Amino acid sequence: MRGGRDMTMTQRDTDALPSVRACVTALPEQLLSPPYEMRSEMNWIDFSGTANPLGTPPSFIRAMETALAAGELNYPPDREAHALRSVLARKFGLSVESFLVGSTVGDMVRAVAQTYQPCTVGVAVPGPVEYALAAGNAGHRVVEIASPAGFTVPDPAAAERHGIVFDAAVLANPGYPTSRLLPKPTLLAYLDACTWVVVDERSIELTLGGESMVSLVNEHRNLVVVRSLCEPFAMPGIPISYCIAHPDTIAQITRFYDSSCVPMFAEVIGELALSETEHLERTRDFLDSEIPWLQCMLNLIPGIDIFPAEANYVMCTFDGGPDLALGVANTDELAQRLQLAGFLIRKLEGTPALEDSRYFCVAVRTREDNEKLVAALREIIAGC
């Protein structure tokens, strides 16, 4: 018998909507970005995203401006993404056939999931709901892989001892919102136990010495690593992601993949993704000191507890408690007060494995922005 919490929901109101299938999973509250005309007049500081705190490299912006001025929007993009795949091949020392380019990370996970026969897929939680949607909408049964102690991903044997059994898995390195890296021995155990494994590495460049799993793809044909240009180069508005796997595995995925969503800018900034090493080096140097600093400052604020962070975001809880005379009573009030003060954080209520409303996540931004957030939190919570 399969174990673990089944994320498939019961069909609601089937009499009224007989043709609608059951939803794969409940969607947590989403922080919606305001329209463009409003954003241009706002001065909010956004701590809800996970993009590079040093921003987009100026060379990327210049290249995109030049392409727009040259009329590149008049042409359909290269659906094979030859330019970007060639750059990625040089960057990782792999063949061009080891890469498949698309838009969002969810799009890439879905491309992998729809390649394989329906099975039971374990999804590491807490994690983005897009993992469950991608696997469930491809016809797989989804179960949660939750750690019985803390937020580190258990190995398959430990999961099975707790009744969680699966044939394939979707993991993250680092995990969101837990900000924990995936140990290589844990992944190797999954590769031995599973038919296929996807590892989301969209933020691996923004970690404290995180080790990528790309080096394993040639040896393990059941491994697909998903990377993105959005987080390391601060471009969430232009989603460009890609799969890395053994060429035979990529060839299988390509047979079922609709590449119409490959963005035009994948061609424009392809070469820059290889040459902008200085930007990423400066980012890593900055995060080596800023991640610990922000954790320490958040932990000193009454009512806030933090979880160890290994990436550029910190998962926290807030509990006003009856014994503390604080300015707000719960995370919802805290988020509202912060928004009025000009700061956006991501509430995690409804995220799988985070059932209560105490959890929230704060991204690491520049030191100036981080100091402003800490000061606002102190003012709102403790009145100091």
Contacts in CASP RR format, 6 or more apart in sequence:
PFRMAT RR
TARGET T0000
AUTHOR 0000-0000-0000
METHOD contacts of the structure
MODEL  1
MRGGRDMTMTQRDTDALPSVRACVTALPEQLLSPPYEMRSEMNWIDFSGT
ANPLGTPPSFIRAMETALAAGELNYPPDREAHALRSVLARKFGLSVESFL
VGSTVGDMVRAVAQTYQPCTVGVAVPGPVEYALAAGNAGHRVVEIASPAG
FTVPDPAAAERHGIVFDAAVLANPGYPTSRLLPKPTLLAYLDACTWVVVD
ERSIELTLGGESMVSLVNEHRNLVVVRSLCEPFAMPGIPISYCIAHPDTI
AQITRFYDSSCVPMFAEVIGELALSETEHLERTRDFLDSEIPWLQCMLNL
IPGIDIFPAEANYVMCTFDGGPDLALGVANTDELAQRLQLAGFLIRKLEG
TPALEDSRYFCVAVRTREDNEKLVAALREIIAGC
2 120 0 8 1.000
2 141 0 8 1.000
2 143 0 8 1.000
2 165 0 8 1.000
2 166 0 8 1.000
3 143 0 8 1.000
3 163 0 8 1.000
3 164 0 8 1.000
3 165 0 8 1.000
4 143 0 8 1.000
4 144 0 8 1.000
4 162 0 8 1.000
4 163 0 8 1.000
4 164 0 8 1.000
4 165 0 8 1.000
5 143 0 8 1.000
5 144 0 8 1.000
5 146 0 8 1.000
6 141 0 8 1.000
6 142 0 8 1.000
6 143 0 8 1.000
7 24 0 8 1.000
7 25 0 8 1.000
7 123 0 8 1.000
7 132 0 8 1.000
7 142 0 8 1.000
7 143 0 8 1.000
7 144 0 8 1.000
7 352 0 8 1.000
8 22 0 8 1.000
8 24 0 8 1.000
8 25 0 8 1.000
8 136 0 8 1.000
8 141 0 8 1.000
8 142 0 8 1.000
9 22 0 8 1.000
9 23 0 8 1.000
9 24 0 8 1.000
9 25 0 8 1.000
9 26 0 8 1.000
10 22 0 8 1.000
11 20 0 8 1.000
11 21 0 8 1.000
11 22 0 8 1.000
12 23 0 8 1.000
24 132 0 8 1.000
24 133 0 8 1.000
24 135 0 8 1.000
24 136 0 8 1.000
24 137 0 8 1.000
24 142 0 8 1.000
25 129 0 8 1.000
25 132 0 8 1.000
25 133 0 8 1.000
25 136 0 8 1.000
25 142 0 8 1.000
25 352 0 8 1.000
26 350 0 8 1.000
27 129 0 8 1.000
28 129 0 8 1.000
28 348 0 8 1.000
28 349 0 8 1.000
28 350 0 8 1.000
28 351 0 8 1.000
29 347 0 8 1.000
29 349 0 8 1.000
29 350 0 8 1.000
31 48 0 8 1.000
31 344 0 8 1.000
31 346 0 8 1.000
31 347 0 8 1.000
33 39 0 8 1.000
34 42 0 8 1.000
43 342 0 8 1.000
44 339 0 8 1.000
44 342 0 8 1.000
44 343 0 8 1.000
44 344 0 8 1.000
45 342 0 8 1.000
45 343 0 8 1.000
45 344 0 8 1.000
45 365 0 8 1.000
45 369 0 8 1.000
45 372 0 8 1.000
45 373 0 8 1.000
46 344 0 8 1.000
46 363 0 8 1.000
47 343 0 8 1.000
47 344 0 8 1.000
47 345 0 8 1.000
47 346 0 8 1.000
47 362 0 8 1.000
47 363 0 8 1.000
47 365 0 8 1.000
47 369 0 8 1.000
47 373 0 8 1.000
48 344 0 8 1.000
48 345 0 8 1.000
48 346 0 8 1.000
48 361 0 8 1.000
48 363 0 8 1.000
49 236 0 8 1.000
49 313 0 8 1.000
49 346 0 8 1.000
49 363 0 8 1.000
50 176 0 8 1.000
50 203 0 8 1.000
50 206 0 8 1.000
50 231 0 8 1.000
50 311 0 8 1.000
50 312 0 8 1.000
50 313 0 8 1.000
50 363 0 8 1.000
51 230 0 8 1.000
51 231 0 8 1.000
51 234 0 8 1.000
51 235 0 8 1.000
51 236 0 8 1.000
51 363 0 8 1.000
52 205 0 8 1.000
52 206 0 8 1.000
52 231 0 8 1.000
52 232 0 8 1.000
52 233 0 8 1.000
52 234 0 8 1.000
52 279 0 8 1.000
52 283 0 8 1.000
52 312 0 8 1.000
53 283 0 8 1.000
53 286 0 8 1.000
53 287 0 8 1.000
53 290 0 8 1.000
53 312 0 8 1.000
53 363 0 8 1.000
53 364 0 8 1.000
53 365 0 8 1.000
53 366 0 8 1.000
53 369 0 8 1.000
54 234 0 8 1.000
54 279 0 8 1.000
54 282 0 8 1.000
54 283 0 8 1.000
54 286 0 8 1.000
54 366 0 8 1.000
55 233 0 8 1.000
55 234 0 8 1.000
56 233 0 8 1.000
56 234 0 8 1.000
56 235 0 8 1.000
57 233 0 8 1.000
57 272 0 8 1.000
57 276 0 8 1.000
57 279 0 8 1.000
59 272 0 8 1.000
59 275 0 8 1.000
59 276 0 8 1.000
60 233 0 8 1.000
60 235 0 8 1.000
60 269 0 8 1.000
60 272 0 8 1.000
60 276 0 8 1.000
63 268 0 8 1.000
63 269 0 8 1.000
63 272 0 8 1.000
64 238 0 8 1.000
64 265 0 8 1.000
64 268 0 8 1.000
64 269 0 8 1.000
67 264 0 8 1.000
67 265 0 8 1.000
67 268 0 8 1.000
72 264 0 8 1.000
72 268 0 8 1.000
73 264 0 8 1.000
75 264 0 8 1.000
76 264 0 8 1.000
77 262 0 8 1.000
77 263 0 8 1.000
77 264 0 8 1.000
77 266 0 8 1.000
77 267 0 8 1.000
78 262 0 8 1.000
78 266 0 8 1.000
78 267 0 8 1.000
79 259 0 8 1.000
79 260 0 8 1.000
79 262 0 8 1.000
80 259 0 8 1.000
81 99 0 8 1.000
81 101 0 8 1.000
81 102 0 8 1.000
81 242 0 8 1.000
81 259 0 8 1.000
81 262 0 8 1.000
81 266 0 8 1.000
81 267 0 8 1.000
83 266 0 8 1.000
83 267 0 8 1.000
83 270 0 8 1.000
83 271 0 8 1.000
84 99 0 8 1.000
84 101 0 8 1.000
84 240 0 8 1.000
84 242 0 8 1.000
84 266 0 8 1.000
84 267 0 8 1.000
84 270 0 8 1.000
84 273 0 8 1.000
85 96 0 8 1.000
85 99 0 8 1.000
85 101 0 8 1.000
85 242 0 8 1.000
86 96 0 8 1.000
87 270 0 8 1.000
87 271 0 8 1.000
87 273 0 8 1.000
87 274 0 8 1.000
88 94 0 8 1.000
88 99 0 8 1.000
88 242 0 8 1.000
88 244 0 8 1.000
88 273 0 8 1.000
89 95 0 8 1.000
89 96 0 8 1.000
89 98 0 8 1.000
89 99 0 8 1.000
90 274 0 8 1.000
91 273 0 8 1.000
91 274 0 8 1.000
92 98 0 8 1.000
92 214 0 8 1.000
92 244 0 8 1.000
94 214 0 8 1.000
94 217 0 8 1.000
94 218 0 8 1.000
94 244 0 8 1.000
95 247 0 8 1.000
97 247 0 8 1.000
97 250 0 8 1.000
97 251 0 8 1.000
98 217 0 8 1.000
98 218 0 8 1.000
98 244 0 8 1.000
98 245 0 8 1.000
98 246 0 8 1.000
98 247 0 8 1.000
98 250 0 8 1.000
99 242 0 8 1.000
99 243 0 8 1.000
99 244 0 8 1.000
99 250 0 8 1.000
100 108 0 8 1.000
100 111 0 8 1.000
100 242 0 8 1.000
100 243 0 8 1.000
100 245 0 8 1.000
100 250 0 8 1.000
100 253 0 8 1.000
100 254 0 8 1.000
100 257 0 8 1.000
101 240 0 8 1.000
101 241 0 8 1.000
101 242 0 8 1.000
101 259 0 8 1.000
101 262 0 8 1.000
101 266 0 8 1.000
102 108 0 8 1.000
102 111 0 8 1.000
102 240 0 8 1.000
102 241 0 8 1.000
102 242 0 8 1.000
102 259 0 8 1.000
102 261 0 8 1.000
102 262 0 8 1.000
102 263 0 8 1.000
102 266 0 8 1.000
103 239 0 8 1.000
103 240 0 8 1.000
103 241 0 8 1.000
103 261 0 8 1.000
103 262 0 8 1.000
103 263 0 8 1.000
104 130 0 8 1.000
104 228 0 8 1.000
104 239 0 8 1.000
104 241 0 8 1.000
105 128 0 8 1.000
105 130 0 8 1.000
105 200 0 8 1.000
105 202 0 8 1.000
105 226 0 8 1.000
105 228 0 8 1.000
105 241 0 8 1.000
106 130 0 8 1.000
106 131 0 8 1.000
106 133 0 8 1.000
106 134 0 8 1.000
106 226 0 8 1.000
106 241 0 8 1.000
107 239 0 8 1.000
107 241 0 8 1.000
107 261 0 8 1.000
108 226 0 8 1.000
108 241 0 8 1.000
108 242 0 8 1.000
108 243 0 8 1.000
109 130 0 8 1.000
109 131 0 8 1.000
109 134 0 8 1.000
109 135 0 8 1.000
109 170 0 8 1.000
109 198 0 8 1.000
109 200 0 8 1.000
109 226 0 8 1.000
110 133 0 8 1.000
110 134 0 8 1.000
110 137 0 8 1.000
110 138 0 8 1.000
111 243 0 8 1.000
111 253 0 8 1.000
111 256 0 8 1.000
111 257 0 8 1.000
112 196 0 8 1.000
112 198 0 8 1.000
112 224 0 8 1.000
112 226 0 8 1.000
112 243 0 8 1.000
112 253 0 8 1.000
113 121 0 8 1.000
113 134 0 8 1.000
113 135 0 8 1.000
113 136 0 8 1.000
113 137 0 8 1.000
113 138 0 8 1.000
113 139 0 8 1.000
113 140 0 8 1.000
113 170 0 8 1.000
113 198 0 8 1.000
114 138 0 8 1.000
114 256 0 8 1.000
114 257 0 8 1.000
115 252 0 8 1.000
115 253 0 8 1.000
115 255 0 8 1.000
115 256 0 8 1.000
116 140 0 8 1.000
116 168 0 8 1.000
116 195 0 8 1.000
116 196 0 8 1.000
118 138 0 8 1.000
118 139 0 8 1.000
118 140 0 8 1.000
118 141 0 8 1.000
119 140 0 8 1.000
119 141 0 8 1.000
119 166 0 8 1.000
119 167 0 8 1.000
119 168 0 8 1.000
119 195 0 8 1.000
120 140 0 8 1.000
120 141 0 8 1.000
120 142 0 8 1.000
120 143 0 8 1.000
120 165 0 8 1.000
120 166 0 8 1.000
120 167 0 8 1.000
120 168 0 8 1.000
121 135 0 8 1.000
121 136 0 8 1.000
121 140 0 8 1.000
121 141 0 8 1.000
121 142 0 8 1.000
121 143 0 8 1.000
121 166 0 8 1.000
121 167 0 8 1.000
121 168 0 8 1.000
121 169 0 8 1.000
121 170 0 8 1.000
122 135 0 8 1.000
122 142 0 8 1.000
122 143 0 8 1.000
122 144 0 8 1.000
122 145 0 8 1.000
122 164 0 8 1.000
122 166 0 8 1.000
122 168 0 8 1.000
122 169 0 8 1.000
122 170 0 8 1.000
123 131 0 8 1.000
123 132 0 8 1.000
123 135 0 8 1.000
123 142 0 8 1.000
123 143 0 8 1.000
123 144 0 8 1.000
123 145 0 8 1.000
123 169 0 8 1.000
123 170 0 8 1.000
123 352 0 8 1.000
124 131 0 8 1.000
124 145 0 8 1.000
124 153 0 8 1.000
124 169 0 8 1.000
124 170 0 8 1.000
124 171 0 8 1.000
124 172 0 8 1.000
124 175 0 8 1.000
125 144 0 8 1.000
125 145 0 8 1.000
125 146 0 8 1.000
125 351 0 8 1.000
125 352 0 8 1.000
125 353 0 8 1.000
126 151 0 8 1.000
126 176 0 8 1.000
126 177 0 8 1.000
126 178 0 8 1.000
126 348 0 8 1.000
126 351 0 8 1.000
126 352 0 8 1.000
126 353 0 8 1.000
126 354 0 8 1.000
127 172 0 8 1.000
127 175 0 8 1.000
127 176 0 8 1.000
127 177 0 8 1.000
127 178 0 8 1.000
127 351 0 8 1.000
127 352 0 8 1.000
127 353 0 8 1.000
128 172 0 8 1.000
128 176 0 8 1.000
128 200 0 8 1.000
129 351 0 8 1.000
129 352 0 8 1.000
131 170 0 8 1.000
131 200 0 8 1.000
132 142 0 8 1.000
132 352 0 8 1.000
134 170 0 8 1.000
135 142 0 8 1.000
135 168 0 8 1.000
135 170 0 8 1.000
136 142 0 8 1.000
140 168 0 8 1.000
143 164 0 8 1.000
143 165 0 8 1.000
143 166 0 8 1.000
144 164 0 8 1.000
144 352 0 8 1.000
144 353 0 8 1.000
145 153 0 8 1.000
145 154 0 8 1.000
145 159 0 8 1.000
145 164 0 8 1.000
145 166 0 8 1.000
145 169 0 8 1.000
146 164 0 8 1.000
146 353 0 8 1.000
147 153 0 8 1.000
147 154 0 8 1.000
148 154 0 8 1.000
148 158 0 8 1.000
148 162 0 8 1.000
151 178 0 8 1.000
151 180 0 8 1.000
151 307 0 8 1.000
151 315 0 8 1.000
152 180 0 8 1.000
153 171 0 8 1.000
153 180 0 8 1.000
153 182 0 8 1.000
153 186 0 8 1.000
154 162 0 8 1.000
154 186 0 8 1.000
155 185 0 8 1.000
155 186 0 8 1.000
155 189 0 8 1.000
155 190 0 8 1.000
156 166 0 8 1.000
156 169 0 8 1.000
156 189 0 8 1.000
156 190 0 8 1.000
156 192 0 8 1.000
156 193 0 8 1.000
156 194 0 8 1.000
157 189 0 8 1.000
157 193 0 8 1.000
159 165 0 8 1.000
159 166 0 8 1.000
166 194 0 8 1.000
167 194 0 8 1.000
167 195 0 8 1.000
168 194 0 8 1.000
168 195 0 8 1.000
168 196 0 8 1.000
168 197 0 8 1.000
169 190 0 8 1.000
169 194 0 8 1.000
169 197 0 8 1.000
169 198 0 8 1.000
170 197 0 8 1.000
170 198 0 8 1.000
170 200 0 8 1.000
171 182 0 8 1.000
171 187 0 8 1.000
171 190 0 8 1.000
171 197 0 8 1.000
171 198 0 8 1.000
171 199 0 8 1.000
171 200 0 8 1.000
172 182 0 8 1.000
172 199 0 8 1.000
172 200 0 8 1.000
172 201 0 8 1.000
173 181 0 8 1.000
173 182 0 8 1.000
173 187 0 8 1.000
173 199 0 8 1.000
173 200 0 8 1.000
173 201 0 8 1.000
173 204 0 8 1.000
173 210 0 8 1.000
173 212 0 8 1.000
173 213 0 8 1.000
174 180 0 8 1.000
174 181 0 8 1.000
174 182 0 8 1.000
174 203 0 8 1.000
174 204 0 8 1.000
174 207 0 8 1.000
174 210 0 8 1.000
174 310 0 8 1.000
174 311 0 8 1.000
175 181 0 8 1.000
175 182 0 8 1.000
175 200 0 8 1.000
175 203 0 8 1.000
175 311 0 8 1.000
176 203 0 8 1.000
176 311 0 8 1.000
176 313 0 8 1.000
176 361 0 8 1.000
177 313 0 8 1.000
177 315 0 8 1.000
177 346 0 8 1.000
177 348 0 8 1.000
177 351 0 8 1.000
177 354 0 8 1.000
177 359 0 8 1.000
177 361 0 8 1.000
178 307 0 8 1.000
178 315 0 8 1.000
179 307 0 8 1.000
179 308 0 8 1.000
179 309 0 8 1.000
179 310 0 8 1.000
179 311 0 8 1.000
179 313 0 8 1.000
179 314 0 8 1.000
179 315 0 8 1.000
180 308 0 8 1.000
180 310 0 8 1.000
180 311 0 8 1.000
181 207 0 8 1.000
181 210 0 8 1.000
181 211 0 8 1.000
181 310 0 8 1.000
181 311 0 8 1.000
182 199 0 8 1.000
182 213 0 8 1.000
184 211 0 8 1.000
184 213 0 8 1.000
184 216 0 8 1.000
187 197 0 8 1.000
187 199 0 8 1.000
187 213 0 8 1.000
187 216 0 8 1.000
187 223 0 8 1.000
188 216 0 8 1.000
190 197 0 8 1.000
191 197 0 8 1.000
191 216 0 8 1.000
191 220 0 8 1.000
191 222 0 8 1.000
191 223 0 8 1.000
194 222 0 8 1.000
195 222 0 8 1.000
196 222 0 8 1.000
196 223 0 8 1.000
196 224 0 8 1.000
197 222 0 8 1.000
197 223 0 8 1.000
197 224 0 8 1.000
198 224 0 8 1.000
198 225 0 8 1.000
198 226 0 8 1.000
199 213 0 8 1.000
199 223 0 8 1.000
199 224 0 8 1.000
199 225 0 8 1.000
199 226 0 8 1.000
200 226 0 8 1.000
201 212 0 8 1.000
201 213 0 8 1.000
201 214 0 8 1.000
201 225 0 8 1.000
201 226 0 8 1.000
201 227 0 8 1.000
202 226 0 8 1.000
202 227 0 8 1.000
202 228 0 8 1.000
202 230 0 8 1.000
202 231 0 8 1.000
202 241 0 8 1.000
203 231 0 8 1.000
203 232 0 8 1.000
203 311 0 8 1.000
203 312 0 8 1.000
204 210 0 8 1.000
204 212 0 8 1.000
204 227 0 8 1.000
205 231 0 8 1.000
205 232 0 8 1.000
205 280 0 8 1.000
205 283 0 8 1.000
205 284 0 8 1.000
206 231 0 8 1.000
206 232 0 8 1.000
206 283 0 8 1.000
206 284 0 8 1.000
206 287 0 8 1.000
206 311 0 8 1.000
206 312 0 8 1.000
207 287 0 8 1.000
207 310 0 8 1.000
207 311 0 8 1.000
207 312 0 8 1.000
208 287 0 8 1.000
208 288 0 8 1.000
208 291 0 8 1.000
208 310 0 8 1.000
208 311 0 8 1.000
209 284 0 8 1.000
209 310 0 8 1.000
210 310 0 8 1.000
212 225 0 8 1.000
213 223 0 8 1.000
213 225 0 8 1.000
214 225 0 8 1.000
214 227 0 8 1.000
214 244 0 8 1.000
216 223 0 8 1.000
217 223 0 8 1.000
217 224 0 8 1.000
217 225 0 8 1.000
217 244 0 8 1.000
217 245 0 8 1.000
217 246 0 8 1.000
217 249 0 8 1.000
218 246 0 8 1.000
220 246 0 8 1.000
221 245 0 8 1.000
221 246 0 8 1.000
221 248 0 8 1.000
221 249 0 8 1.000
222 249 0 8 1.000
223 245 0 8 1.000
223 246 0 8 1.000
223 249 0 8 1.000
224 243 0 8 1.000
224 244 0 8 1.000
224 245 0 8 1.000
224 249 0 8 1.000
224 253 0 8 1.000
225 243 0 8 1.000
225 244 0 8 1.000
225 245 0 8 1.000
226 241 0 8 1.000
226 242 0 8 1.000
226 243 0 8 1.000
226 244 0 8 1.000
227 241 0 8 1.000
227 242 0 8 1.000
227 244 0 8 1.000
228 239 0 8 1.000
228 240 0 8 1.000
228 241 0 8 1.000
228 242 0 8 1.000
229 235 0 8 1.000
229 240 0 8 1.000
229 241 0 8 1.000
229 269 0 8 1.000
229 273 0 8 1.000
230 236 0 8 1.000
230 237 0 8 1.000
230 238 0 8 1.000
230 239 0 8 1.000
230 240 0 8 1.000
230 241 0 8 1.000
232 280 0 8 1.000
232 283 0 8 1.000
233 269 0 8 1.000
233 273 0 8 1.000
233 276 0 8 1.000
233 279 0 8 1.000
238 263 0 8 1.000
238 265 0 8 1.000
239 263 0 8 1.000
240 263 0 8 1.000
240 265 0 8 1.000
240 266 0 8 1.000
240 269 0 8 1.000
243 250 0 8 1.000
243 253 0 8 1.000
245 253 0 8 1.000
287 312 0 8 1.000
287 364 0 8 1.000
290 364 0 8 1.000
290 367 0 8 1.000
290 370 0 8 1.000
291 309 0 8 1.000
291 310 0 8 1.000
291 311 0 8 1.000
291 312 0 8 1.000
291 314 0 8 1.000
291 364 0 8 1.000
293 367 0 8 1.000
293 370 0 8 1.000
294 314 0 8 1.000
294 362 0 8 1.000
294 364 0 8 1.000
294 370 0 8 1.000
294 374 0 8 1.000
295 306 0 8 1.000
295 308 0 8 1.000
295 309 0 8 1.000
295 314 0 8 1.000
297 370 0 8 1.000
297 374 0 8 1.000
298 304 0 8 1.000
298 306 0 8 1.000
298 314 0 8 1.000
298 316 0 8 1.000
298 362 0 8 1.000
298 374 0 8 1.000
298 377 0 8 1.000
299 305 0 8 1.000
299 306 0 8 1.000
301 374 0 8 1.000
301 377 0 8 1.000
301 378 0 8 1.000
301 381 0 8 1.000
301 382 0 8 1.000
302 324 0 8 1.000
302 326 0 8 1.000
302 381 0 8 1.000
302 382 0 8 1.000
303 318 0 8 1.000
303 319 0 8 1.000
303 320 0 8 1.000
303 321 0 8 1.000
303 324 0 8 1.000
303 326 0 8 1.000
303 381 0 8 1.000
304 316 0 8 1.000
304 317 0 8 1.000
304 318 0 8 1.000
304 377 0 8 1.000
304 381 0 8 1.000
305 316 0 8 1.000
305 317 0 8 1.000
305 318 0 8 1.000
305 319 0 8 1.000
306 314 0 8 1.000
306 315 0 8 1.000
306 316 0 8 1.000
307 314 0 8 1.000
307 315 0 8 1.000
307 316 0 8 1.000
309 315 0 8 1.000
312 363 0 8 1.000
312 364 0 8 1.000
313 361 0 8 1.000
313 362 0 8 1.000
313 363 0 8 1.000
313 364 0 8 1.000
314 361 0 8 1.000
314 362 0 8 1.000
314 364 0 8 1.000
315 348 0 8 1.000
315 359 0 8 1.000
315 360 0 8 1.000
315 361 0 8 1.000
316 359 0 8 1.000
316 360 0 8 1.000
316 361 0 8 1.000
316 362 0 8 1.000
317 331 0 8 1.000
317 358 0 8 1.000
317 359 0 8 1.000
317 360 0 8 1.000
318 328 0 8 1.000
318 330 0 8 1.000
318 331 0 8 1.000
318 334 0 8 1.000
318 358 0 8 1.000
318 360 0 8 1.000
318 381 0 8 1.000
319 330 0 8 1.000
319 358 0 8 1.000
320 326 0 8 1.000
320 328 0 8 1.000
320 329 0 8 1.000
320 330 0 8 1.000
321 329 0 8 1.000
326 381 0 8 1.000
326 382 0 8 1.000
327 380 0 8 1.000
327 381 0 8 1.000
327 382 0 8 1.000
327 383 0 8 1.000
328 334 0 8 1.000
328 337 0 8 1.000
328 380 0 8 1.000
328 381 0 8 1.000
330 357 0 8 1.000
330 358 0 8 1.000
331 347 0 8 1.000
331 349 0 8 1.000
331 357 0 8 1.000
331 358 0 8 1.000
331 359 0 8 1.000
331 360 0 8 1.000
332 347 0 8 1.000
332 349 0 8 1.000
332 357 0 8 1.000
334 345 0 8 1.000
334 360 0 8 1.000
334 377 0 8 1.000
334 380 0 8 1.000
334 381 0 8 1.000
335 345 0 8 1.000
335 347 0 8 1.000
335 360 0 8 1.000
337 380 0 8 1.000
338 344 0 8 1.000
338 345 0 8 1.000
338 373 0 8 1.000
338 376 0 8 1.000
338 377 0 8 1.000
338 380 0 8 1.000
341 376 0 8 1.000
341 379 0 8 1.000
341 380 0 8 1.000
342 376 0 8 1.000
343 372 0 8 1.000
343 373 0 8 1.000
343 376 0 8 1.000
345 360 0 8 1.000
345 361 0 8 1.000
345 362 0 8 1.000
346 360 0 8 1.000
346 361 0 8 1.000
346 362 0 8 1.000
347 357 0 8 1.000
347 359 0 8 1.000
347 360 0 8 1.000
348 354 0 8 1.000
348 359 0 8 1.000
348 360 0 8 1.000
348 361 0 8 1.000
349 356 0 8 1.000
349 357 0 8 1.000
349 359 0 8 1.000
351 359 0 8 1.000
362 373 0 8 1.000
364 370 0 8 1.000
365 373 0 8 1.000
378 384 0 8 1.000
END
